[in-house]
Amino acid sequence: MMLRKTLKTSKRSDGFTLVEALLSVAILGLLAATMGTVYSSANQSLAVQTDHMLLDSKLRSQMEDLIGTPFGTLIGGQENVTINGNNYQIVWTVVLIDLDGDSTPEATAKQVTVSVTGMSGNSLTTIRVDNQDLVGKIS
């Protein structure tokens, strides 16, 4: 009888079995892999947003330079820029524009557009009017 009692108590376990431990390790591995994928995706998204922010800043800077350019020397052009190892081409166009609707472009009005080649939605447009350094109504 004593032997049976000892065998009964020895079957009782206070720890984990090998299967339980392996299952726990597998679940933790899956969780770690999922978190790694989420982290990597978020990091890539942040890098893309940073590039777009820096490109927008460069576009605005170029537009400010063009606004400050004397009206008579305002012409189109392009510039290659590198942001975080990626190469982009910033292009600006300057064209005469019709302001009074007579289908004839005014010699004193130019439309300026600054954009990034190959990226839709990344552009700025303004109209420059040469009023011979006078502030007043366009007639």
Summary of the structure (lengths in Angstrom):
residues: 139
radius of gyration: 33.8
end to end distance: 116.6
largest distance: 116.6
contacts: 298
relative contact order: 0.11
helix: 46%
strand: 24%
